[in-house]
Amino acid sequence: MKINISNYKNLIHVTGLFSGVHGLNLVLNLLRNKIASELLGPVGIGLNSIYNETRELIHSTTNCGMDIAGIRGISQKVEQMNNESDTQQRRLLNAEIDERISLLRSWIAIFAAFGSMICLLLAEPISWLASDAEIAVDAWGCMLLAPAVGLSTLTCGELTILKATRRIKALATVSVMNVVLGVIVTWPFYQFFGISGVLPALTCLSLAQFVATSLNSYRHRRPKFCFERIFLQNGLPMMKVGVAFVLTNLVSHGTQLAIRAWLNNQAGNAEVGLYSAGYSIAVTYGCVIFASLENDYYPRLTGVFDSLEQRRQTVWRQIRFSLTLAIPFAIAIYCFLPWLLPLLNSDKFIGAEQMARYASIGLIFRAVYTPLAYIPLAAGHSRLFMSLEFISFAGLFACVVGGYSLAGLDGAGIGLTVSIFIDTCISLLVAKLKYRV
């Protein structure tokens, strides 16, 4: 089959844009962490980590996955409007897009209020979790997390609208702005208030990021809400997909936690640290090349999913392009690990080198698996998506634990690659048999 290079221009542009943004964000986050480390010390960093993880956990579980599920319905109408030549029909489609965005915003506002309320109710347990021998955290202070949770949910909703309506440049701009705000807003609190400024900094940062995101989103689609029961019922199909996504996220985090807990029980914290360092370089940092998938590929796939030919073209074009990036990237990680590990961590982590080498091979399989994994989501088949993800996490745990039991940390790296290879084979079968991709 002849490959038309012009078809890949948009992929090159978007992937380059978001990979660059992702890279810049990593650098800015390193700067932010450095400032926080100097001004807060280990105790303050630990406290900030607890608050951030708590905020993220409550926000991500109470928004019912609307930041993913909300994309599908809007993207389909955007695709139809972009392909429509009749002016009257385009106006009707634009009105439908506005209605779907209003539906999404209304549900997001409800979930933001719900998340904030849950956070208020859990303020006392959060204060127990955050307190230790060196610092006592007051429950009233933890209540400051409530607006941060609500604002995070609202921000995610506006980012979803930018993704669904293909406002790529605005999305990239917001991504950079939010990380820059992370440095600018938090520094004065850390500088003048120290540990006492951790919670106010988090709340003010959430507010600043919401304002920056909503200003960009509102410029394209004016805010409109409706809380009538009949109107809100139209969002129930979205919630089904969203709940599935939330459950798989929880299982994903639970699987990683279970692996680290098992390693800690077998060999101690030092081994967990080596595993985490190797995993970060080979998987977390390596996946920077897939940064555009959620922002561009998934909305595009949902928009053309009803057309079999366009569905096939979209999926395989993305796979070919991802492989083109993943193969040299995996080779680079494999070859430069002796320099990357000390640079990103320290000389104490050199024991993770071989494990990360074996795990980096999995990036090649991940380039095929990741575009395929979005297919059930794009189709709105939440149960299938959830089932495949559960199988994936069970396989990941079995492969890593089995690999470590046989060959130590190197075996864990091999297990990571074996698990993603198995996931790829299963996803290819599902894509071929069920979706004819």
C-alpha positions as CSV (number, residue, x, y, z in Angstrom):
1,M,0.0,0.0,0.0
2,K,1.4,3.4,-0.9
3,I,1.8,5.7,2.0
4,N,1.0,9.4,1.5
5,I,3.4,11.5,3.5
6,S,0.9,14.4,3.5
7,N,-1.5,12.3,5.7
8,Y,1.2,12.4,8.4
9,K,1.8,16.1,8.5
10,N,-0.9,16.7,11.1
11,L,0.4,13.8,13.2
12,I,4.0,15.1,13.0
13,H,2.8,18.6,13.9
14,V,0.6,17.6,16.9
15,T,3.1,15.0,18.2
16,G,6.0,17.4,18.0
17,L,3.9,20.1,19.7
18,F,2.7,18.0,22.6
19,S,6.1,16.1,23.0
20,G,7.7,19.5,23.2
21,V,5.1,20.8,25.7
22,H,5.5,17.6,27.7
23,G,9.3,18.0,27.8
24,L,9.0,21.6,28.8
25,N,6.6,20.6,31.5
26,L,9.1,18.1,32.8
27,V,11.8,20.7,33.0
28,L,9.5,23.2,34.8
29,N,8.3,20.6,37.2
30,L,11.9,19.7,38.0
31,L,12.5,23.4,38.7
32,R,9.4,23.6,40.9
33,N,10.5,20.5,42.8
34,K,13.9,22.0,43.3
35,I,12.5,25.2,44.7
36,A,10.1,23.3,47.0
37,S,13.0,21.0,48.2
38,E,15.1,24.0,49.1
39,L,12.4,26.0,50.9
40,L,10.3,23.2,52.5
41,G,12.7,20.4,53.2
42,P,11.8,16.7,53.4
43,V,8.9,17.2,55.8
44,G,7.3,19.9,53.7
45,I,7.8,17.9,50.5
46,G,6.2,14.9,52.1
47,L,3.3,16.9,53.3
48,N,2.8,18.5,49.9
49,S,2.9,15.0,48.3
50,I,0.2,13.8,50.7
51,Y,-2.1,16.8,50.0
52,N,-1.5,16.5,46.2
53,E,-2.2,12.8,46.1
54,T,-5.3,13.2,48.3
55,R,-6.6,16.0,46.0
56,E,-5.9,13.9,42.9
57,L,-7.5,10.8,44.3
58,I,-10.7,12.6,45.4
59,H,-10.9,14.6,42.2
60,S,-10.3,11.7,39.8
61,T,-12.8,9.4,41.6
62,T,-15.6,11.9,42.0
63,N,-15.6,13.3,38.4
64,C,-16.8,9.9,37.1
65,G,-14.3,10.0,34.3
66,M,-16.1,12.8,32.4
67,D,-12.7,14.1,31.3
68,I,-12.5,11.1,29.0
69,A,-16.1,10.1,28.5
70,G,-17.2,13.6,27.6
71,I,-14.9,13.7,24.5
72,R,-16.8,11.1,22.4
73,G,-20.2,12.8,21.8
74,I,-18.7,16.2,21.2
75,S,-15.9,15.0,18.8
76,Q,-18.4,13.1,16.6
77,K,-20.4,16.3,16.0
78,V,-17.3,18.3,15.5
79,E,-16.2,15.8,12.8
80,Q,-19.6,16.0,11.1
81,M,-19.6,19.8,11.1
82,N,-16.0,19.9,9.7
83,N,-17.1,17.6,6.8
84,E,-20.4,19.4,6.1
85,S,-20.5,22.0,3.3
86,D,-24.1,23.2,3.7
87,T,-24.2,26.3,5.8
88,Q,-27.6,25.7,7.4
89,Q,-26.6,22.1,8.4
90,R,-23.4,23.4,9.9
91,R,-25.4,25.8,12.1
92,L,-27.6,23.0,13.3
93,L,-24.5,20.9,14.1
94,N,-22.9,23.8,15.9
95,A,-26.0,24.2,18.0
96,E,-25.8,20.5,18.9
97,I,-22.1,20.9,19.9
98,D,-23.1,23.8,22.1
99,E,-25.8,21.6,23.7
100,R,-23.4,18.7,24.4
101,I,-20.8,21.1,25.8
102,S,-23.5,22.6,28.1
103,L,-24.4,19.1,29.2
104,L,-20.8,18.2,30.0
105,R,-20.2,21.5,31.9
106,S,-23.4,21.0,33.9
107,W,-22.3,17.5,35.0
108,I,-18.8,18.7,35.7
109,A,-20.1,21.5,37.9
110,I,-22.2,18.9,39.9
111,F,-19.2,16.6,40.3
112,A,-17.0,19.5,41.4
113,A,-19.4,20.4,44.2
114,F,-19.7,16.7,45.1
115,G,-15.9,16.2,45.2
116,S,-15.6,19.3,47.4
117,M,-18.3,18.0,49.8
118,I,-16.6,14.6,50.1
119,C,-13.3,16.4,50.9
120,L,-14.9,18.5,53.6
121,L,-16.4,15.3,55.2
122,L,-13.0,13.6,55.1
123,A,-11.0,16.5,56.5
124,E,-10.5,14.8,59.8
125,P,-9.1,11.5,58.4
126,I,-6.9,13.4,56.0
127,S,-5.4,15.4,59.0
128,W,-4.6,12.1,60.7
129,L,-2.9,10.8,57.6
130,A,-0.9,14.0,57.1
131,S,0.3,14.3,60.8
132,D,3.4,12.7,62.2
133,A,5.9,13.1,65.0
134,E,7.4,16.3,63.5
135,I,4.2,18.1,62.4
136,A,0.6,18.1,63.4
137,V,-2.0,19.0,60.7
138,D,-5.2,20.6,61.8
139,A,-8.5,19.3,60.2
140,W,-9.7,22.8,59.6
141,G,-6.6,23.4,57.5
142,C,-7.4,20.3,55.5
143,M,-10.7,21.8,54.5
144,L,-8.7,24.1,52.3
145,L,-8.3,21.1,50.0
146,A,-12.1,21.1,49.3
147,P,-12.0,24.1,46.9
148,A,-8.8,22.7,45.3
149,V,-10.6,19.5,44.5
150,G,-13.6,21.3,43.0
151,L,-11.4,23.6,41.0
152,S,-9.4,20.7,39.7
153,T,-12.5,19.0,38.4
154,L,-13.7,22.2,36.7
155,T,-10.3,22.7,35.1
156,C,-10.4,19.1,33.7
157,G,-13.8,19.7,32.3
158,E,-12.6,22.8,30.3
159,L,-9.5,20.8,29.1
160,T,-11.9,18.1,27.8
161,I,-13.8,20.7,25.8
162,L,-10.6,22.0,24.2
163,K,-9.6,18.4,23.3
164,A,-13.0,17.5,21.9
165,T,-13.3,20.6,19.8
166,R,-9.7,20.1,18.5
167,R,-8.3,23.4,19.9
168,I,-4.8,22.0,19.8
169,K,-2.9,25.2,20.1
170,A,-5.0,26.5,22.9
171,L,-4.6,23.1,24.7
172,A,-0.8,23.3,24.3
173,T,-0.8,26.9,25.5
174,V,-2.9,26.0,28.6
175,S,-0.6,23.1,29.4
176,V,2.5,25.3,29.5
177,M,0.6,28.1,31.4
178,N,-0.5,25.7,34.1
179,V,3.0,24.5,34.8
180,V,4.4,28.0,34.7
181,L,1.7,29.0,37.2
182,G,2.9,26.1,39.3
183,V,6.3,27.8,39.7
184,I,5.0,31.4,40.0
185,V,2.1,30.9,42.4
186,T,3.6,28.5,44.9
187,W,7.0,30.1,45.3
188,P,5.8,33.1,47.4
189,F,3.9,30.8,49.8
190,Y,6.9,28.5,50.3
191,Q,9.3,31.5,50.6
192,F,7.3,33.5,53.2
193,F,5.2,30.9,55.0
194,G,7.3,27.7,54.7
195,I,5.4,24.5,55.6
196,S,2.3,26.5,56.7
197,G,2.0,27.8,53.1
198,V,1.7,24.3,51.5
199,L,-2.1,24.1,51.6
200,P,-2.9,27.8,50.7
201,A,-0.4,27.4,47.8
202,L,-2.2,24.3,46.5
203,T,-5.6,26.0,46.7
204,C,-4.4,29.3,45.0
205,L,-2.6,27.2,42.3
206,S,-5.8,25.3,41.6
207,L,-7.7,28.6,41.3
208,A,-5.1,30.1,39.0
209,Q,-5.0,27.1,36.7
210,F,-8.8,27.1,36.5
211,V,-8.9,30.8,35.5
212,A,-6.2,30.3,32.9
213,T,-7.9,27.2,31.4
214,S,-11.4,28.6,31.4
215,L,-10.4,31.8,29.8
216,N,-9.0,29.9,26.9
217,S,-12.0,27.5,26.7
218,Y,-14.7,30.2,27.2
219,R,-13.2,32.2,24.3
220,H,-14.2,29.3,21.9
221,R,-17.4,28.2,23.6
222,R,-19.3,30.5,25.9
223,P,-20.3,29.0,29.3
224,K,-23.8,27.7,29.6
225,F,-25.3,25.5,32.3
226,C,-28.6,23.7,32.7
227,F,-29.5,21.6,35.8
228,E,-32.9,20.4,34.8
229,R,-33.4,16.7,35.4
230,I,-34.6,15.9,31.9
231,F,-31.6,17.6,30.4
232,L,-29.1,16.0,32.8
233,Q,-30.5,12.5,32.0
234,N,-28.9,12.8,28.5
235,G,-25.5,12.5,30.2
236,L,-26.1,9.0,31.6
237,P,-24.5,7.2,28.7
238,M,-21.4,9.4,29.2
239,M,-21.3,8.4,32.9
240,K,-21.3,4.7,32.1
241,V,-18.1,5.1,30.0
242,G,-16.6,7.4,32.6
243,V,-17.2,5.1,35.6
244,A,-15.5,2.3,33.7
245,F,-12.5,4.6,33.2
246,V,-12.4,5.6,36.9
247,L,-12.5,1.9,38.0
248,T,-9.6,1.0,35.6
249,N,-7.6,3.9,36.9
250,L,-8.1,2.8,40.5
251,V,-7.1,-0.8,39.5
252,S,-4.1,0.6,37.6
253,H,-2.8,2.5,40.7
254,G,-3.7,-0.4,42.9
255,T,-1.6,-2.8,40.7
256,Q,1.5,-0.5,40.8
257,L,1.0,-0.2,44.6
258,A,0.7,-4.0,44.9
259,I,3.9,-4.5,42.9
260,R,5.8,-2.1,45.1
261,A,4.4,-3.5,48.3
262,W,5.4,-7.0,47.2
263,L,8.9,-5.9,46.3
264,N,9.2,-4.1,49.6
265,N,8.1,-7.3,51.4
266,Q,10.6,-9.3,49.5
267,A,13.7,-7.1,49.4
268,G,13.0,-3.8,51.2
269,N,12.6,-0.1,50.3
270,A,15.9,0.1,48.4
271,E,14.7,-2.4,45.8
272,V,11.4,-0.6,45.4
273,G,13.4,2.6,44.8
274,L,15.5,0.9,42.1
275,Y,12.4,-0.5,40.5
276,S,10.7,2.9,40.5
277,A,13.7,4.6,39.0
278,G,13.9,2.1,36.2
279,Y,10.2,2.2,35.6
280,S,10.2,6.0,35.4
281,I,12.9,6.1,32.7
282,A,11.8,3.2,30.6
283,V,8.0,3.7,30.8
284,T,7.0,7.1,32.3
285,Y,9.6,9.2,30.6
286,G,9.6,6.9,27.5
287,C,5.9,7.5,27.0
288,V,6.5,11.2,26.3
289,I,6.3,10.2,22.6
290,F,2.7,9.2,23.1
291,A,1.8,12.6,24.6
292,S,-0.5,13.5,21.7
293,L,-2.7,10.4,21.9
294,E,-5.2,11.6,24.4
295,N,-5.2,15.1,23.2
296,D,-5.4,14.5,19.4
297,Y,-5.7,10.8,18.4
298,Y,-8.6,9.8,20.8
299,P,-10.8,12.8,19.8
300,R,-10.1,12.1,16.1
301,L,-10.9,8.4,16.4
302,T,-14.2,9.0,18.2
303,G,-15.1,11.5,15.5
304,V,-14.7,9.1,12.6
305,F,-15.5,5.8,14.4
306,D,-18.8,5.1,12.6
307,S,-16.9,5.0,9.2
308,L,-15.1,1.6,9.0
309,E,-12.6,2.9,6.4
310,Q,-11.7,6.0,8.3
311,R,-11.5,4.1,11.5
312,R,-8.9,1.7,10.0
313,Q,-7.0,4.6,8.4
314,T,-6.9,6.5,11.7
315,V,-5.8,3.6,13.9
316,W,-3.1,2.2,11.6
317,R,-1.7,5.6,10.6
318,Q,-1.3,6.3,14.3
319,I,0.4,2.9,14.9
320,R,2.8,3.4,12.0
321,F,3.7,6.9,13.2
322,S,4.1,5.8,16.8
323,L,6.4,2.9,15.8
324,T,8.5,5.4,13.8
325,L,9.1,7.4,17.0
326,A,9.2,4.5,19.5
327,I,11.9,2.3,17.8
328,P,14.7,5.0,17.8
329,F,13.5,6.3,21.2
330,A,13.8,2.8,22.7
331,I,17.2,2.3,21.2
332,A,18.4,5.7,22.6
333,I,17.2,4.8,26.1
334,Y,18.8,1.3,25.8
335,C,22.2,2.8,24.8
336,F,22.3,5.9,27.0
337,L,21.1,4.5,30.3
338,P,24.5,4.6,32.0
339,W,24.3,8.4,31.6
340,L,20.5,8.9,32.0
341,L,20.2,7.1,35.4
342,P,22.8,9.3,37.3
343,L,21.5,12.4,35.5
344,L,17.8,11.9,36.4
345,N,18.5,10.3,39.8
346,S,21.9,9.7,41.3
347,D,24.8,7.2,41.1
348,K,23.0,5.2,43.8
349,F,20.4,4.1,41.2
350,I,22.9,2.5,38.7
351,G,21.6,-0.9,39.9
352,A,18.4,-0.3,37.9
353,E,20.3,0.0,34.6
354,Q,19.8,-3.5,33.2
355,M,16.1,-3.7,34.4
356,A,15.4,-0.4,32.6
357,R,17.1,-1.7,29.5
358,Y,14.9,-4.7,29.3
359,A,11.8,-2.6,30.1
360,S,12.6,-0.1,27.4
361,I,12.1,-2.7,24.7
362,G,8.4,-2.7,25.7
363,L,8.1,0.9,24.3
364,I,8.0,-0.7,20.8
365,F,5.1,-2.9,21.7
366,R,3.5,0.0,23.6
367,A,3.5,2.0,20.3
368,V,1.1,-0.6,18.9
369,Y,-0.9,-1.3,22.0
370,T,-1.7,2.2,23.1
371,P,-3.6,3.3,19.9
372,L,-5.5,-0.1,20.0
373,A,-6.4,0.4,23.7
374,Y,-8.4,3.5,22.8
375,I,-10.7,1.7,20.3
376,P,-13.3,0.3,22.9
377,L,-13.4,3.7,24.5
378,A,-14.0,5.4,21.2
379,A,-16.8,2.9,20.5
380,G,-18.4,3.5,23.9
381,H,-18.0,-0.1,24.9
382,S,-17.1,0.5,28.5
383,R,-17.5,-3.1,29.7
384,L,-15.1,-4.4,27.1
385,F,-12.6,-1.7,27.8
386,M,-12.8,-2.4,31.6
387,S,-12.4,-6.2,31.0
388,L,-9.3,-5.7,28.8
389,E,-7.7,-3.3,31.3
390,F,-8.3,-5.7,34.2
391,I,-6.7,-8.6,32.2
392,S,-3.8,-6.2,31.4
393,F,-3.2,-5.3,35.1
394,A,-3.5,-8.9,36.2
395,G,-0.9,-9.9,33.6
396,L,1.4,-7.0,34.6
397,F,1.4,-8.1,38.2
398,A,2.0,-11.8,37.3
399,C,4.8,-11.0,34.8
400,V,6.7,-8.6,37.1
401,V,6.3,-10.8,40.2
402,G,7.2,-13.9,38.2
403,G,10.1,-12.2,36.5
404,Y,11.5,-10.9,39.8
405,S,11.1,-14.3,41.5
406,L,13.2,-15.9,38.7
407,A,15.8,-13.3,37.9
408,G,15.6,-10.5,40.4
409,L,15.3,-6.9,39.3
410,D,16.4,-7.8,35.7
411,G,13.6,-10.3,35.6
412,A,11.1,-7.6,36.6
413,G,12.2,-5.5,33.6
414,I,11.7,-8.5,31.3
415,G,8.3,-9.0,32.9
416,L,7.3,-5.4,32.1
417,T,8.1,-6.1,28.4
418,V,6.5,-9.5,28.3
419,S,3.3,-8.1,29.8
420,I,2.9,-5.3,27.3
421,F,3.7,-7.9,24.5
422,I,0.8,-10.0,25.7
423,D,-1.5,-7.0,26.0
424,T,-0.6,-6.0,22.4
425,C,-1.5,-9.5,21.1
426,I,-4.8,-9.5,22.9
427,S,-5.7,-6.0,21.6
428,L,-4.8,-6.9,18.1
429,L,-7.1,-9.8,18.2
430,V,-10.0,-7.7,19.6
431,A,-9.4,-4.9,17.1
432,K,-9.4,-7.4,14.2
433,L,-12.3,-9.6,15.3
434,K,-14.7,-7.1,16.8
435,Y,-13.9,-3.8,15.2
436,R,-12.5,-5.1,11.9
437,V,-9.5,-2.7,12.2
